[in-house]
Amino acid sequence: MAGGTNHLILASGSPRRQDLLEEAGIRFSVDVPDIDEWDNHTHPELSAGELVLANARRKAQHIARRHPRDIILAADTTVYCAGRFMGKPANREDAVAMLQFLSGKTHEVLTGVAWCNCAQRLIKTHLERTRVTFRRLDEPAISDYMAKVNVMDKAGAYGYQEHGELIVECIEGSKTNVIGLPMEIVRQWHQELASHEV
């Protein structure tokens, strides 16, 4: 892109989000925001959707200050089930408890996405909701899954892209959202940017 402008910066260190962008053929760089994410304890007045949107916007604005001529893509994902927010597990026991709680239930994966065009001082946001139904998991099934997958860096202690067939019965909505980034809206925004540059 001419003059180094309109380069896409992914405001995330998530390897899954990076993989999704690479698979889509989208060129980008990475700059990880060093901010404290809001949660339901610090901001109990916000719904799950409002929280992930607020965090995505805050991440995008934080990185935009370092890259004032670029495009910033930021996202925040949470697992929400029966009124409970489920982020990354604190330890193995916490991960087991999360998987036991999700067993046999349908939960939502919510991702807030922010797209900041610094040069135009424009920011777009989008909230993606995907419903995921888990199989009924007994202790051996949970142990088998955790032996195959590093669950400690994943919201809800699972990753659909890694042996998801062992735990997931069905998905309603964006599958890439469950992985960490709803590529449908990201592709749309990226195509709109490309068409404006022609």
N, CA and C atoms as a LAMMPS dump frame, in Angstrom:
ITEM: TIMESTEP
0
ITEM: NUMBER OF ATOMS
594
ITEM: BOX BOUNDS ff ff ff
-5.0000000000000000e+02 5.0000000000000000e+02
-5.0000000000000000e+02 5.0000000000000000e+02
-5.0000000000000000e+02 5.0000000000000000e+02
ITEM: ATOMS id mol type element x y z
1 1 1 N 0.847 -1.18 0
2 1 2 C 0 0 0
3 1 3 C 0.891 1.242 0
4 2 1 N 0.614 2.154 -0.858
5 2 2 C 1.509 3.269 -1.118
6 2 3 C 1.734 4.107 0.127
7 3 1 N 3.022 4.497 0.307
8 3 2 C 3.359 5.419 1.378
9 3 3 C 3.247 4.845 2.759
10 4 1 N 3.013 3.524 2.869
11 4 2 C 2.884 2.91 4.172
12 4 3 C 1.571 3.211 4.858
13 5 1 N 0.613 3.804 4.138
14 5 2 C -0.667 4.131 4.74
15 5 3 C -1.627 2.962 4.575
16 6 1 N -2.661 2.957 5.402
17 6 2 C -3.72 1.941 5.329
18 6 3 C -3.193 0.515 5.483
19 7 1 N -2.096 0.373 6.206
20 7 2 C -1.609 -0.964 6.526
21 7 3 C -2.44 -1.499 7.684
22 8 1 N -2.784 -2.784 7.627
23 8 2 C -3.621 -3.37 8.674
24 8 3 C -2.758 -3.834 9.844
25 9 1 N -3.131 -3.386 11.041
26 9 2 C -2.471 -3.799 12.272
27 9 3 C -3.463 -4.619 13.088
28 10 1 N -3.116 -5.846 13.406
29 10 2 C -3.944 -6.67 14.282
30 10 3 C -3.547 -6.397 15.727
31 11 1 N -4.493 -5.886 16.498
32 11 2 C -4.235 -5.559 17.905
33 11 3 C -4.522 -6.781 18.768
34 12 1 N -3.748 -7.83 18.541
35 12 2 C -3.962 -9.081 19.27
36 12 3 C -2.754 -9.983 19.125
37 13 1 N -2.403 -10.657 20.204
38 13 2 C -1.331 -11.635 20.14
39 13 3 C -1.837 -13.042 19.918
40 14 1 N -3.151 -13.195 19.681
41 14 2 C -3.759 -14.516 19.525
42 14 3 C -3.266 -15.205 18.258
43 15 1 N -2.623 -16.365 18.376
44 15 2 C -2.194 -17.082 17.17
45 15 3 C -3.372 -17.558 16.331
46 16 1 N -4.516 -17.796 16.955
47 16 2 C -5.694 -18.24 16.199
48 16 3 C -6.222 -17.121 15.306
49 17 1 N -6.262 -15.897 15.827
50 17 2 C -6.697 -14.773 14.998
51 17 3 C -5.716 -14.516 13.863
52 18 1 N -4.441 -14.644 14.155
53 18 2 C -3.428 -14.465 13.108
54 18 3 C -3.586 -15.534 12.028
55 19 1 N -3.83 -16.77 12.427
56 19 2 C -4.02 -17.855 11.455
57 19 3 C -5.225 -17.583 10.551
58 20 1 N -6.311 -17.086 11.13
59 20 2 C -7.523 -16.818 10.345
60 20 3 C -7.281 -15.736 9.3
61 21 1 N -6.556 -14.684 9.669
62 21 2 C -6.246 -13.632 8.705
63 21 3 C -5.323 -14.154 7.607
64 22 1 N -4.344 -14.959 7.988
65 22 2 C -3.424 -15.512 6.99
66 22 3 C -4.158 -16.434 6.024
67 23 1 N -5.067 -17.256 6.546
68 23 2 C -5.837 -18.162 5.695
69 23 3 C -6.717 -17.393 4.713
70 24 1 N -7.145 -16.19 5.108
71 24 2 C -7.98 -15.357 4.232
72 24 3 C -7.15 -14.552 3.243
73 25 1 N -5.81 -14.662 3.333
74 25 2 C -4.944 -13.942 2.418
75 25 3 C -4.834 -12.454 2.715
76 26 1 N -5.113 -12.068 3.953
77 26 2 C -5.062 -10.658 4.35
78 26 3 C -3.701 -10.355 4.963
79 27 1 N -3.013 -9.347 4.432
80 27 2 C -1.704 -8.962 4.946
81 27 3 C -1.863 -8.062 6.167
82 28 1 N -1.036 -8.3 7.179
83 28 2 C -1.176 -7.536 8.419
84 28 3 C 0.111 -7.608 9.225
85 29 1 N 0.212 -6.7 10.18
86 29 2 C 1.251 -6.749 11.204
87 29 3 C 0.562 -6.886 12.555
88 30 1 N 1.341 -7.181 13.582
89 30 2 C 0.778 -7.385 14.921
90 30 3 C 1.359 -6.372 15.894
91 31 1 N 0.483 -5.766 16.687
92 31 2 C 0.899 -4.919 17.803
93 31 3 C -0.069 -5.211 18.948
94 32 1 N 0.443 -5.778 20.013
95 32 2 C -0.422 -6.245 21.101
96 32 3 C -0.677 -5.124 22.102
97 33 1 N -1.94 -4.795 22.376
98 33 2 C -2.242 -3.732 23.338
99 33 3 C -1.96 -4.173 24.77
100 34 1 N -1.358 -3.285 25.53
101 34 2 C -1.065 -3.582 26.925
102 34 3 C -2.025 -2.787 27.824
103 35 1 N -3.282 -3.211 27.795
104 35 2 C -4.303 -2.548 28.612
105 35 3 C -4.988 -3.6 29.477
106 36 1 N -5.581 -3.155 30.554
107 36 2 C -6.372 -4.04 31.399
108 36 3 C -7.766 -4.173 30.799
109 37 1 N -8.163 -5.412 30.508
110 37 2 C -9.489 -5.625 29.925
111 37 3 C -10.567 -5.486 30.996
112 38 1 N -11.665 -4.884 30.61
113 38 2 C -12.818 -4.809 31.501
114 38 3 C -13.463 -6.184 31.605
115 39 1 N -14.078 -6.477 32.748
116 39 2 C -14.833 -7.719 32.892
117 39 3 C -16.094 -7.443 33.701
118 40 1 N -16.855 -8.498 33.982
119 40 2 C -18.132 -8.306 34.665
120 40 3 C -17.965 -7.922 36.132
121 41 1 N -16.756 -8.079 36.655
122 41 2 C -16.497 -7.652 38.033
123 41 3 C -16.186 -6.16 38.096
124 42 1 N -15.385 -5.673 37.133
125 42 2 C -15.039 -4.251 37.13
126 42 3 C -16.171 -3.389 36.587
127 43 1 N -16.982 -3.971 35.703
128 43 2 C -18.095 -3.23 35.101
129 43 3 C -19.357 -4.095 35.083
130 44 1 N -19.936 -4.343 36.252
131 44 2 C -21.125 -5.209 36.334
132 44 3 C -22.356 -4.638 35.646
133 45 1 N -22.305 -3.342 35.341
134 45 2 C -23.456 -2.711 34.692
135 45 3 C -23.541 -3.049 33.205
136 46 1 N -22.48 -3.618 32.642
137 46 2 C -22.456 -3.92 31.212
138 46 3 C -22.853 -5.364 30.945
139 47 1 N -23.594 -5.568 29.862
140 47 2 C -23.931 -6.921 29.426
141 47 3 C -22.704 -7.568 28.808
142 48 1 N -22.796 -8.869 28.529
143 48 2 C -21.673 -9.578 27.91
144 48 3 C -21.312 -8.954 26.563
145 49 1 N -22.322 -8.633 25.769
146 49 2 C -22.065 -8.016 24.47
147 49 3 C -21.443 -6.641 24.593
148 50 1 N -21.936 -5.851 25.545
149 50 2 C -21.386 -4.513 25.753
150 50 3 C -19.928 -4.577 26.207
151 51 1 N -19.602 -5.576 27.02
152 51 2 C -18.232 -5.717 27.518
153 51 3 C -17.246 -6.007 26.396
154 52 1 N -17.568 -6.994 25.547
155 52 2 C -16.608 -7.347 24.489
156 52 3 C -16.49 -6.224 23.459
157 53 1 N -17.581 -5.511 23.209
158 53 2 C -17.497 -4.37 22.294
159 53 3 C -16.635 -3.26 22.89
160 54 1 N -16.82 -2.994 24.185
161 54 2 C -16.03 -1.955 24.845
162 54 3 C -14.547 -2.316 24.837
163 55 1 N -14.239 -3.57 25.127
164 55 2 C -12.831 -3.991 25.135
165 55 3 C -12.212 -3.915 23.744
166 56 1 N -12.955 -4.324 22.725
167 56 2 C -12.434 -4.257 21.353
168 56 3 C -12.155 -2.805 20.965
169 57 1 N -13.077 -1.923 21.279
170 57 2 C -12.897 -0.502 20.952
171 57 3 C -11.691 0.079 21.705
172 58 1 N -11.546 -0.256 22.98
173 58 2 C -10.445 0.26 23.785
174 58 3 C -9.1 -0.239 23.241
175 59 1 N -9.046 -1.508 22.844
176 59 2 C -7.811 -2.053 22.266
177 59 3 C -7.461 -1.328 20.964
178 60 1 N -8.467 -1.127 20.106
179 60 2 C -8.222 -0.468 18.817
180 60 3 C -7.731 0.958 19.028
181 61 1 N -8.356 1.69 19.944
182 61 2 C -7.968 3.08 20.181
183 61 3 C -6.573 3.165 20.793
184 62 1 N -6.233 2.202 21.631
185 62 2 C -4.907 2.18 22.249
186 62 3 C -3.816 2.003 21.192
187 63 1 N -4.017 1.053 20.284
188 63 2 C -3.022 0.804 19.245
189 63 3 C -3.027 1.912 18.192
190 64 1 N -4.186 2.525 17.962
191 64 2 C -4.281 3.603 16.97
192 64 3 C -3.377 4.776 17.329
193 65 1 N -3.168 5.014 18.609
194 65 2 C -2.295 6.12 19.005
195 65 3 C -0.848 5.869 18.582
196 66 1 N -0.485 4.583 18.416
197 66 2 C 0.884 4.253 17.987
198 66 3 C 1.004 4.163 16.465
199 67 1 N -0.114 4.051 15.776
200 67 2 C -0.103 3.891 14.31
201 67 3 C -1.155 4.826 13.695
202 68 1 N -0.905 6.123 13.711
203 68 2 C -1.931 7.103 13.338
204 68 3 C -2.324 7.131 11.862
205 69 1 N -1.641 6.369 11.016
206 69 2 C -1.999 6.371 9.585
207 69 3 C -2.446 4.997 9.101
208 70 1 N -2.681 4.077 10.024
209 70 2 C -2.983 2.7 9.632
210 70 3 C -4.41 2.291 9.983
211 71 1 N -4.729 1.058 9.627
212 71 2 C -6.016 0.453 9.971
213 71 3 C -5.78 -0.493 11.141
214 72 1 N -6.588 -0.379 12.171
215 72 2 C -6.425 -1.224 13.349
216 72 3 C -7.614 -2.18 13.448
217 73 1 N -7.307 -3.464 13.615
218 73 2 C -8.337 -4.479 13.836
219 73 3 C -8.143 -5.053 15.238
220 74 1 N -9.176 -4.941 16.064
221 74 2 C -9.105 -5.453 17.429
222 74 3 C -10.347 -6.298 17.721
223 75 1 N -10.204 -7.227 18.652
224 75 2 C -11.327 -8.1 18.99
225 75 3 C -11.237 -8.534 20.446
226 76 1 N -12.38 -8.888 20.999
227 76 2 C -12.433 -9.428 22.35
228 76 3 C -13.529 -10.486 22.38
229 77 1 N -13.213 -11.65 22.937
230 77 2 C -14.139 -12.786 22.924
231 77 3 C -14.408 -13.275 24.339
232 78 1 N -15.663 -13.644 24.596
233 78 2 C -15.995 -14.291 25.862
234 78 3 C -16.977 -15.419 25.608
235 79 1 N -16.977 -16.378 26.519
236 79 2 C -17.963 -17.457 26.52
237 79 3 C -18.968 -17.139 27.622
238 80 1 N -20.262 -17.206 27.27
239 80 2 C -21.316 -16.821 28.214
240 80 3 C -22.337 -17.95 28.29
241 81 1 N -22.543 -18.463 29.493
242 81 2 C -23.443 -19.606 29.656
243 81 3 C -24.219 -19.478 30.961
244 82 1 N -25.546 -19.507 30.848
245 82 2 C -26.422 -19.494 32.02
246 82 3 C -26.071 -18.368 32.985
247 83 1 N -25.834 -17.174 32.438
248 83 2 C -25.529 -16.015 33.254
249 83 3 C -24.107 -15.933 33.754
250 84 1 N -23.253 -16.82 33.282
251 84 2 C -21.874 -16.866 33.764
252 84 3 C -20.891 -16.528 32.652
253 85 1 N -19.966 -15.604 32.947
254 85 2 C -18.888 -15.266 32.018
255 85 3 C -17.755 -16.266 32.218
256 86 1 N -17.213 -16.753 31.106
257 86 2 C -16.142 -17.737 31.202
258 86 3 C -14.972 -17.292 30.34
259 87 1 N -13.947 -16.776 31.014
260 87 2 C -12.726 -16.38 30.321
261 87 3 C -11.742 -17.531 30.296
262 88 1 N -10.47 -17.205 30.314
263 88 2 C -9.438 -18.246 30.311
264 88 3 C -9.332 -18.847 31.719
265 89 1 N -9.157 -20.158 31.823
266 89 2 C -9.077 -20.794 33.148
267 89 3 C -7.827 -20.359 33.911
268 90 1 N -7.966 -20.273 35.225
269 90 2 C -6.844 -19.867 36.071
270 90 3 C -5.854 -21.01 36.274
271 91 1 N -6.356 -22.249 36.246
272 91 2 C -5.513 -23.421 36.462
273 91 3 C -6.246 -24.651 35.927
274 92 1 N -5.627 -25.812 36.062
275 92 2 C -6.22 -27.035 35.519
276 92 3 C -7.574 -27.341 36.17
277 93 1 N -7.662 -27.158 37.473
278 93 2 C -8.923 -27.438 38.17
279 93 3 C -10.039 -26.525 37.666
280 94 1 N -9.695 -25.271 37.41
281 94 2 C -10.663 -24.314 36.875
282 94 3 C -11.111 -24.738 35.485
283 95 1 N -10.165 -25.228 34.665
284 95 2 C -10.495 -25.682 33.31
285 95 3 C -11.453 -26.871 33.354
286 96 1 N -11.179 -27.828 34.235
287 96 2 C -12.061 -28.989 34.375
288 96 3 C -13.459 -28.535 34.788
289 97 1 N -13.526 -27.599 35.733
290 97 2 C -14.818 -27.102 36.211
291 97 3 C -15.591 -26.412 35.089
292 98 1 N -14.888 -25.663 34.245
293 98 2 C -15.548 -24.993 33.113
294 98 3 C -16.144 -26.011 32.147
295 99 1 N -15.366 -27.025 31.802
296 99 2 C -15.851 -28.038 30.857
297 99 3 C -17.01 -28.831 31.453
298 100 1 N -16.965 -29.094 32.747
299 100 2 C -18.074 -29.776 33.414
300 100 3 C -19.33 -28.908 33.377
301 101 1 N -19.148 -27.603 33.575
302 101 2 C -20.28 -26.679 33.566
303 101 3 C -20.901 -26.586 32.173
304 102 1 N -20.065 -26.592 31.125
305 102 2 C -20.561 -26.465 29.75
306 102 3 C -21.149 -27.775 29.22
307 103 1 N -20.824 -28.886 29.853
308 103 2 C -21.266 -30.207 29.392
309 103 3 C -22.785 -30.279 29.219
310 104 1 N -23.214 -30.68 28.018
311 104 2 C -24.625 -30.874 27.732
312 104 3 C -25.432 -29.599 27.591
313 105 1 N -24.784 -28.436 27.655
314 105 2 C -25.491 -27.153 27.588
315 105 3 C -25.203 -26.437 26.27
316 106 1 N -26.062 -25.454 25.965
317 106 2 C -25.82 -24.537 24.859
318 106 3 C -25.35 -23.212 25.435
319 107 1 N -24.224 -22.72 24.93
320 107 2 C -23.715 -21.432 25.392
321 107 3 C -23.493 -20.511 24.203
322 108 1 N -23.178 -19.263 24.498
323 108 2 C -22.89 -18.291 23.458
324 108 3 C -21.412 -17.92 23.469
325 109 1 N -20.848 -17.8 22.274
326 109 2 C -19.528 -17.198 22.114
327 109 3 C -19.77 -15.808 21.53
328 110 1 N -19.354 -14.787 22.267
329 110 2 C -19.552 -13.407 21.833
330 110 3 C -18.205 -12.768 21.541
331 111 1 N -18.099 -12.173 20.362
332 111 2 C -16.884 -11.447 20
333 111 3 C -17.255 -10.038 19.585
334 112 1 N -16.62 -9.073 20.238
335 112 2 C -16.709 -7.694 19.801
336 112 3 C -15.537 -7.42 18.883
337 113 1 N -15.805 -6.796 17.732
338 113 2 C -14.761 -6.494 16.758
339 113 3 C -14.766 -4.994 16.489
340 114 1 N -13.57 -4.405 16.462
341 114 2 C -13.436 -2.983 16.146
342 114 3 C -12.468 -2.807 14.987
343 115 1 N -12.837 -1.918 14.06
344 115 2 C -12.037 -1.622 12.87
345 115 3 C -11.841 -0.117 12.853
346 116 1 N -10.614 0.32 13.067
347 116 2 C -10.33 1.744 13.208
348 116 3 C -9.501 2.236 12.031
349 117 1 N -10.081 3.132 11.228
350 117 2 C -9.363 3.775 10.137
351 117 3 C -8.822 5.095 10.682
352 118 1 N -7.565 5.069 11.09
353 118 2 C -6.997 6.217 11.8
354 118 3 C -6.994 7.481 10.95
355 119 1 N -6.618 7.346 9.68
356 119 2 C -6.511 8.516 8.812
357 119 3 C -7.863 9.213 8.655
358 120 1 N -8.937 8.432 8.603
359 120 2 C -10.278 8.997 8.442
360 120 3 C -10.97 9.253 9.777
361 121 1 N -10.289 8.903 10.868
362 121 2 C -10.875 9.043 12.202
363 121 3 C -12.241 8.359 12.274
364 122 1 N -12.27 7.145 11.73
365 122 2 C -13.496 6.357 11.66
366 122 3 C -13.297 5.048 12.413
367 123 1 N -14.262 4.679 13.239
368 123 2 C -14.198 3.388 13.907
369 123 3 C -15.534 2.662 13.737
370 124 1 N -15.444 1.406 13.294
371 124 2 C -16.626 0.56 13.147
372 124 3 C -16.566 -0.535 14.202
373 125 1 N -17.71 -0.928 14.714
374 125 2 C -17.742 -2.042 15.659
375 125 3 C -18.825 -3.03 15.243
376 126 1 N -18.639 -4.255 15.665
377 126 2 C -19.586 -5.326 15.318
378 126 3 C -19.597 -6.345 16.451
379 127 1 N -20.781 -6.824 16.785
380 127 2 C -20.914 -7.876 17.79
381 127 3 C -21.396 -9.15 17.118
382 128 1 N -20.621 -10.218 17.257
383 128 2 C -20.979 -11.525 16.685
384 128 3 C -21.358 -12.482 17.806
385 129 1 N -22.498 -13.164 17.629
386 129 2 C -22.948 -14.163 18.599
387 129 3 C -23.074 -15.511 17.901
388 130 1 N -22.477 -16.528 18.47
389 130 2 C -22.594 -17.886 17.947
390 130 3 C -23.038 -18.803 19.078
391 131 1 N -24.011 -19.654 18.797
392 131 2 C -24.494 -20.606 19.797
393 131 3 C -23.78 -21.945 19.605
394 132 1 N -23.229 -22.45 20.697
395 132 2 C -22.482 -23.702 20.666
396 132 3 C -23.091 -24.663 21.669
397 133 1 N -23.427 -25.866 21.209
398 133 2 C -23.978 -26.897 22.09
399 133 3 C -22.928 -27.966 22.316
400 134 1 N -22.653 -28.244 23.585
401 134 2 C -21.669 -29.253 23.961
402 134 3 C -22.299 -30.633 24.072
403 135 1 N -21.506 -31.637 23.775
404 135 2 C -21.889 -33.005 24.09
405 135 3 C -21.887 -33.166 25.614
406 136 1 N -22.523 -34.221 26.081
407 136 2 C -22.427 -34.544 27.511
408 136 3 C -21.051 -35.16 27.743
409 137 1 N -20.305 -34.562 28.654
410 137 2 C -18.921 -34.971 28.879
411 137 3 C -18.761 -35.58 30.267
412 138 1 N -18.291 -36.817 30.308
413 138 2 C -17.97 -37.406 31.604
414 138 3 C -16.493 -37.131 31.903
415 139 1 N -16.019 -37.564 33.047
416 139 2 C -14.64 -37.275 33.45
417 139 3 C -13.606 -37.833 32.471
418 140 1 N -13.764 -39.075 31.976
419 140 2 C -12.791 -39.577 30.993
420 140 3 C -12.761 -38.746 29.711
421 141 1 N -13.933 -38.271 29.269
422 141 2 C -13.995 -37.46 28.041
423 141 3 C -13.272 -36.132 28.234
424 142 1 N -13.45 -35.529 29.399
425 142 2 C -12.774 -34.273 29.693
426 142 3 C -11.263 -34.49 29.786
427 143 1 N -10.86 -35.545 30.455
428 143 2 C -9.431 -35.848 30.579
429 143 3 C -8.805 -36.112 29.222
430 144 1 N -9.518 -36.835 28.359
431 144 2 C -9.018 -37.143 27.021
432 144 3 C -8.852 -35.859 26.208
433 145 1 N -9.846 -34.966 26.293
434 145 2 C -9.764 -33.706 25.549
435 145 3 C -8.603 -32.853 26.044
436 146 1 N -8.463 -32.743 27.359
437 146 2 C -7.408 -31.9 27.922
438 146 3 C -6.013 -32.475 27.672
439 147 1 N -5.935 -33.782 27.465
440 147 2 C -4.647 -34.392 27.134
441 147 3 C -4.216 -34.036 25.716
442 148 1 N -5.19 -33.733 24.864
443 148 2 C -4.905 -33.432 23.459
444 148 3 C -4.755 -31.938 23.183
445 149 1 N -5.344 -31.1 24.038
446 149 2 C -5.436 -29.667 23.748
447 149 3 C -4.944 -28.842 24.937
448 150 1 N -4.161 -27.813 24.644
449 150 2 C -3.776 -26.849 25.681
450 150 3 C -4.943 -25.893 25.883
451 151 1 N -5.682 -26.083 26.954
452 151 2 C -6.905 -25.304 27.169
453 151 3 C -6.66 -24.037 27.977
454 152 1 N -5.464 -23.855 28.488
455 152 2 C -5.221 -22.773 29.438
456 152 3 C -5.285 -21.376 28.824
457 153 1 N -5.09 -21.261 27.509
458 153 2 C -5.119 -19.932 26.878
459 153 3 C -6.404 -19.698 26.098
460 154 1 N -7.458 -20.45 26.441
461 154 2 C -8.698 -20.383 25.671
462 154 3 C -9.888 -20.058 26.568
463 155 1 N -10.701 -19.107 26.144
464 155 2 C -11.924 -18.774 26.874
465 155 3 C -12.826 -19.991 26.928
466 156 1 N -13.354 -20.278 28.114
467 156 2 C -14.202 -21.442 28.267
468 156 3 C -13.446 -22.75 28.329
469 157 1 N -12.114 -22.675 28.302
470 157 2 C -11.24 -23.858 28.395
471 157 3 C -11.401 -24.825 27.228
472 158 1 N -11.722 -24.284 26.041
473 158 2 C -11.771 -25.165 24.869
474 158 3 C -11.491 -24.37 23.606
475 159 1 N -11.066 -25.095 22.572
476 159 2 C -10.861 -24.508 21.266
477 159 3 C -11.522 -25.391 20.213
478 160 1 N -12.477 -24.828 19.505
479 160 2 C -13.211 -25.618 18.513
480 160 3 C -12.286 -26.134 17.419
481 161 1 N -11.246 -25.349 17.093
482 161 2 C -10.347 -25.715 16.004
483 161 3 C -9.418 -26.861 16.367
484 162 1 N -9.369 -27.228 17.644
485 162 2 C -8.509 -28.314 18.088
486 162 3 C -9.351 -29.428 18.705
487 163 1 N -9.586 -30.476 17.935
488 163 2 C -10.36 -31.636 18.394
489 163 3 C -11.744 -31.238 18.918
490 164 1 N -12.323 -30.228 18.275
491 164 2 C -13.639 -29.772 18.69
492 164 3 C -14.711 -30.842 18.593
493 165 1 N -14.495 -31.801 17.691
494 165 2 C -15.489 -32.863 17.512
495 165 3 C -15.64 -33.715 18.772
496 166 1 N -14.661 -33.679 19.649
497 166 2 C -14.739 -34.466 20.885
498 166 3 C -15.708 -33.871 21.895
499 167 1 N -15.946 -32.568 21.794
500 167 2 C -16.752 -31.91 22.816
501 167 3 C -17.964 -31.16 22.282
502 168 1 N -17.926 -30.756 21.012
503 168 2 C -18.994 -29.932 20.451
504 168 3 C -19.981 -30.79 19.671
505 169 1 N -21.261 -30.623 19.994
506 169 2 C -22.319 -31.34 19.276
507 169 3 C -22.76 -30.574 18.045
508 170 1 N -22.987 -29.243 18.177
509 170 2 C -23.379 -28.45 17.012
510 170 3 C -23.084 -26.97 17.251
511 171 1 N -22.991 -26.226 16.136
512 171 2 C -22.738 -24.788 16.163
513 171 3 C -23.782 -24.091 15.305
514 172 1 N -24.368 -23.016 15.839
515 172 2 C -25.309 -22.185 15.093
516 172 3 C -24.683 -20.809 14.927
517 173 1 N -24.244 -20.501 13.703
518 173 2 C -23.626 -19.209 13.453
519 173 3 C -22.209 -19.35 12.936
520 174 1 N -21.426 -18.297 13.108
521 174 2 C -20.069 -18.228 12.566
522 174 3 C -19.127 -19.173 13.303
523 175 1 N -18.535 -20.093 12.559
524 175 2 C -17.571 -21.014 13.171
525 175 3 C -16.248 -20.31 13.458
526 176 1 N -15.86 -19.36 12.597
527 176 2 C -14.606 -18.659 12.868
528 176 3 C -14.727 -17.781 14.107
529 177 1 N -15.933 -17.359 14.44
530 177 2 C -16.143 -16.614 15.675
531 177 3 C -15.781 -17.457 16.886
532 178 1 N -16.129 -18.737 16.836
533 178 2 C -15.819 -19.64 17.942
534 178 3 C -14.301 -19.817 18.062
535 179 1 N -13.6 -19.723 16.933
536 179 2 C -12.143 -19.823 16.945
537 179 3 C -11.512 -18.532 17.478
538 180 1 N -12.194 -17.399 17.284
539 180 2 C -11.675 -16.161 17.859
540 180 3 C -11.871 -14.899 17.051
541 181 1 N -12.337 -15.018 15.786
542 181 2 C -12.514 -13.829 14.96
543 181 3 C -13.558 -14.109 13.88
544 182 1 N -14.697 -13.398 13.896
545 182 2 C -15.727 -13.622 12.873
546 182 3 C -15.266 -13.074 11.521
547 183 1 N -14.782 -13.955 10.672
548 183 2 C -14.146 -13.525 9.431
549 183 3 C -15.137 -12.964 8.42
550 184 1 N -16.409 -13.247 8.571
551 184 2 C -17.405 -12.722 7.635
552 184 3 C -17.369 -11.183 7.631
553 185 1 N -17.41 -10.578 8.836
554 185 2 C -17.406 -9.114 8.901
555 185 3 C -16.02 -8.562 8.596
556 186 1 N -14.961 -9.276 8.993
557 186 2 C -13.605 -8.801 8.72
558 186 3 C -13.354 -8.758 7.214
559 187 1 N -13.769 -9.799 6.495
560 187 2 C -13.601 -9.815 5.031
561 187 3 C -14.389 -8.664 4.399
562 188 1 N -15.604 -8.426 4.905
563 188 2 C -16.431 -7.344 4.358
564 188 3 C -15.739 -5.993 4.524
565 189 1 N -15.247 -5.721 5.715
566 189 2 C -14.573 -4.444 5.959
567 189 3 C -13.303 -4.324 5.129
568 190 1 N -12.578 -5.421 5.002
569 190 2 C -11.333 -5.389 4.224
570 190 3 C -11.619 -5.158 2.744
571 191 1 N -12.673 -5.762 2.232
572 191 2 C -13.052 -5.566 0.826
573 191 3 C -13.514 -4.133 0.577
574 192 1 N -14.23 -3.564 1.547
575 192 2 C -14.666 -2.165 1.421
576 192 3 C -13.464 -1.241 1.369
577 193 1 N -12.453 -1.528 2.194
578 193 2 C -11.226 -0.727 2.19
579 193 3 C -10.534 -0.832 0.841
580 194 1 N -10.424 -2.052 0.321
581 194 2 C -9.757 -2.265 -0.964
582 194 3 C -10.474 -1.544 -2.102
583 195 1 N -11.817 -1.577 -2.073
584 195 2 C -12.589 -0.932 -3.148
585 195 3 C -12.427 0.583 -3.106
586 196 1 N -12.235 1.148 -1.915
587 196 2 C -12.052 2.595 -1.814
588 196 3 C -10.684 3.035 -2.284
589 197 1 N -9.72 2.089 -2.293
590 197 2 C -8.366 2.441 -2.702
591 197 3 C -8.158 2.314 -4.204
592 198 1 N -9.114 1.646 -4.875
593 198 2 C -8.968 1.459 -6.339
594 198 3 C -9.158 2.784 -7.068
